[in-house]
């Protein structure tokens, strides 16, 4: 395994790092000021459109898509270090490059499983950044960590499907540019195989019966930049049968295919978040004095910084190994490693950011630094795309099989 970056990756890294320094970091404070003046908290600050235009102009657009027909054609190993860089400003950078969840997973899904008409209607405007989308899977009434529990019903009625159900924490749904939901529900709730009961359908946001009921907060935050996390109710929502993605009963398999690359993206962005936290910790440590010497001279702070550096290097190698395996043996071949990074990375990054908060004192929990939001984002990823315990359970079973 050779994890040295190839020439194309190095060239894109250099361009992206310059884009971050010249455009993204200066835009962070501007975006906050503009948002305060907007009529709706869910509207996009004008500076975000400027960042998107500049990213397009520089060719830093849709870098996540491995399919050259639609994206940059990068492998997982090539894209991973770029995702890490965007994680240093998770509220702005992924959106600026059209590489933000949930749109990334939805575009991958449509590129891989959508038919020609579906790609024309929804994938093309998503690729162009003209619309946003949401993925409606999680439900409040069941343990959604087990997808077989999903209760939303997708019923065939002639040449239509009728959807009834209640979803929540549907990322991006509050964004006024969100025009379509990919909804996962059961088309065969009595089916013998619990993993063949689910299907996915495309539901336009303006379809009769769709109600975006409220925004769900995350540790008190409303995630404006990603379009919020909404509770959405589908009541007798009727869509054409042609809106089915793939085949009936294929929803579970499609979801698994969608989540593999997404976990690489999340974990590499988390590493970027950790790097930003360490940078802020070091800057704080050399600029503040307590008990007669700088924080940088305090042994406990030095331990935090040293431990953080060791952890980041370990995590990065594990995620890069996973990306390499996905490229060489596929998602199934990298199953163990995908679960390992999903367990290890959010857990460790939460601790690194927490120490950065501690080093900043009251400032660490304030809006004057990005640390509180970074902590909330990292902590949430111990639930998103499957909680730690689900991945631990599956990983342990794979290990135990070797001895049975």
N, C-alpha and C positions, 0 to 999 in steps of 0.2 A: 504494500500500500504506500503510495507516494502522495502526500498531501500538499506538496508544493504547488502553488498556483500557476496555471499555465499562462501563456502570454496574453490571451484574450481576457482572462480573469484579472490579471494584474492591470491591464489597460483600463478595464471597466472600474476596478477599485479606485484607481487614481482619479478617474473622472468623477466618480461618485463622491469620493472624499472632498474633492474641490467643490462640488455642487453643495455638499452639506455646509462647508465653511462659508461659501460665498452667498448662499441663498437660504438654506433651511434654518440654521441656527439664528441668523438675524431675523428670520420671519416669526420665530416663536413668540417674542413679546408683541410683535405687530399683530399677530393673529388674535392674541388675547385682548388687545385694545379694540380691535375691530369687532370681535364677537360681542363685547359689552354694548356696542352701539347697534347691533342688529335687531330687527323687529322680532325675529323668532330665534331662540337659542339653537335651533336645528339648522338654520341657514348657514351656508359655507362662507367664512370670511373671504373677502376679495383677494387677499394675498395668497390663498390656496390655489385659486385659478391661475394666478401669476406663476406660482411654482410649477403647476402642471404644464403650462405653456412652455416654460423654460426647460423642464425635463424632456418634453417632446422634442424641442429644438435641439437638445444635446444628445438625443438618441438614448435617453435613460428611461424608457417607457416599456411596460409589460415585460420586464426582465424575467419574471417568474415562470413564464410559460415555456416549457421545453419544446413544444411543437413550433417549428420554424414558420409554418403557415400563419400562425397567429401571434407568436411572441418572438423572443430573442433567440430561441433554440439552445438555451444553456442547459447543461446537465445539472442535476442536483448539487454535485460537488462544485460546479462553477458558480451557481447562484448562491450557495450557502454563505460565503463571505460577504456578498453584497447585501443579503438580508441582515447580516450582523450589523453592518454599517447603518442601515435604516433604523435598526432598533435603538440607536442612540437618540433618536427623536421620534418615538413611536407614534406620536399624535400627528405629525406632519409628513415625515419622509415617506412612509409607505403609500399614503394617499397621493402625494405629489408625483410618485412614479407609477401610479395605477397598479400598485402591488399590495393593496391593503385587503385584509380579510373583512367581510366574508366574500367579497367579489372575486378574490383570487381562486378560492375553492370552487365557486360557482362557475367561473370561466373555464377552469380545468374540467369540471364536470360536463359542461355543455360541449367543449371541444372533443371530449372523449366519448360521450354517450348521447349527445343531442343529435337529432336528425338535421338535414339541410335547412328545413324551414325554421326550426328552433334556433339554429345558429344564426340564420339571417336576421330573425326578429330580435333576438336577445343577446347573442354573443357579440355580434359586430358592434352594436352601440356600447356594450360594456367594454370592449377592447378600446374603443375610441374615447372612453371616459365621459360619454354623453349621458349615461344613466348609472344608477347604482342598483344593488340587489340585496336580498336577504335570504338566509337559509333557515327555514322554519322546521325545527325538529324537537327541541326541548319543550316539555309540558309540565305544568305546575301540579297536576293531580297524581302523577306517577313518578317513580324513580327512573328518570330518563337515562341514567348511566347504563341501564339495560334497555336497549332499543326495542326489544321484543315487548316491552310494556306499553309502547305508544298506543294511545286510544283514539287519536284522530282518525276519522273514517273517510275513505275515498271510495265512493260507490258509483259503479257504472250504471248509467241510465241512458240507454239508446246510444246516440253519438256524442254523449257528454259524460263527464265525471262530476259528481256532486261531493263537495268537501264540507265536513262538519268537525270542528274541534277547537281547542283552545291551546295556544302556544305562549311561551314567555321567554324572556331574555333572547329575543330574536334580534341579533345585532344588525344595525343599519336601518332598521325599519322606521325610525323616526325621521330619517333624512328625507326631505322633500323630493330629492332626486331618485329615491328608491322606487323603482317602477315595477318590480317583479319579485315574487317569492318563489323559491323552490320548496315545496311543502312535502314532508314525509308523513305518510299515514298508512293505514291498513286497507288494502283492497280485498284481502282474504283473511278476515280475523279468525276464522275457524279452521284455517289450513293446518295440515298435520305438521309441517315443518315451520317452527316459529320464525325462522329466518327467511322464509319465502312468503310471508304475509304482507310485507311492506312494499309500497311503491312510492315513486316521486312524481309530482306533477308541477307544471309551471302555472302560477296563479298571478295574473296582473294585479297590482295593488288597487287599481280602481274597479275591480270586478265587484258587482253587487254582492253584499253579504260579508265583505272583508271589513273588519273594524280594527284599526290600530288604536287600542283602548288607552294605553298609558305608557310612559317611559319608566323603565325599571332602573333604579340606581344601583351602583356598585360601590360599596363602602362609602356611601354618601355622594359619590360622584355621578354626574350624568355625562356619559362619554360622548360629548358633542362631536368630536372630530370623526368618530366612526359611525355617526348617525344614530347614536343611542342604542339601547337594548329594550325592546318594546314587548308588551303583552298584546297579542293579536288574536282576535276571535274570528273564526271562519264559520258562518252560519248559512247553510244551503247555498254555498258558493258553487256556481255552475261554470265549468270551463269545457272547451272542446276536447274530445277524446284524444285528439292529436297533441294535446299538451302533456301527455304521458311521456316521461323520459325513460328511454329503454323499453323494458317489458314489464308487465305486471309481475309482482313478486321479486323484482330485481333491486328494490330500494336499499335493502341491507347491504348487498354487495357493492352497489354504487357508493353508498356512504363510506364504506371502508376504503374504497379506491380514492375517494375525495380526501379522506383524513390523513393518509400517509404523507404526501408532500406537505400538507398544511402543518404537520407536526414538526417537520424540518424547519419550515419558515418560522413558526412560533419560537422554536428553541434557539435558532440563530439570532432572531431579534432579541430574545431574552439575554443572550450573551452580550449583545450591543448595549442593552440597558444596564447590565452589570458593569461594563466598561465605563459608561457614562457616570455611574454611581461611584466607581473607584476614582475617576478623574475629579469629581466634585469633592470627594473625601480628601484627596491629596491637596487640592487647592485650599480647602478649608483648614486642613491641618497645619499648613505652613503660614497661614495668615492669622491664626488665633492663638492667644496665650492664656494658659490657665495654671495657677499654682506655680508661677515663677518661670515657666518655660513653655515653648510652643507645643501645640497638640502633636506636632510631628515628632517631638522628642519624648512623648509619653509612650511607655512600653505597650500599653493596651491598644493604642491606636496603631502603632507599628504592627502589632499582631493582626489586627483587623485587615490591614492593607496586604500584609504578606499572605495571610490565609486566602484573601480574595483573589490574589494573583494566581496562586496555586490552583484554586478551584476553577477559575475561568479557563486556564490552560487545559485542565483535565476535561472540562465540559466541551470545549471547542474540539478537542481531538475525538471525543466520543461522537459528537454530532457529525463531524466530517467523515468519520468511519461509516456512520449510518448512511450519509449521503452517497458515499462511494459504493456501499453495498446495494443501495436502491438502484444505482446506475448500472451495476454489473450483474446482480442476480435478481433484481426486482423487489417490489414491496414485500412479497411473501418471504423471500430469502432474508430480508432485513427486519423481519417481524420482531425478533428479540431486541434488536438494537433500537428500533423505533419506540418500543415500550420503555426501554431503559432511559432514553433521552427525555421522554415525557415524564418519567418519574423524577429523574435526577435534576434536570435543569431548572424548572420552576422552583423547586424546593430550595436549591442552593442560591438562586438569584434573590429570592425573598430574603434570605439571611444577609446577603451582601448589601442589598439596598437598605435593610433594617439597620445595619451598622453605619451606613452612610447617614441615615436619618439621625442616629444617635450622635454622630460627630457634629451634626449641624444644630443640635439642640432644638429649640423652638422653631428655628428656621426650617428644620427638616420636615416638620408637619404642616408648614405653611404653604401658601400659594406662590411664594417668592422663589421657590426652587421646585424642580420637577420631581423630587424624590417621593413625595406622598403619592402622586399619581403613578409613578413607576412601581411603588410597592403594591398598590391596589391592583395594577395590571398583572404583575407577576403572581400575586396571590390568587387572583381569579383563574389563572392558567393552571392552577392545581385542580381545578374543576372542569374547565373547558376542554372539549375533545376527549372527555373521559377523565374521571377523578383518579387520583394516585392509586387508590385501592383496587380499582378495576384493572389497571395495568399491572400492579403487583400480583394480583390473583392470576392473571393470564401468564405472566412471566414465570411465576413459581410453578405453575402447572407444566410449562414447557421444560423447565429444569427437572422436575420430578419424573417426567416421562422417561428420562434417560436411565432411571433406576428401577422401573417397573417391568 
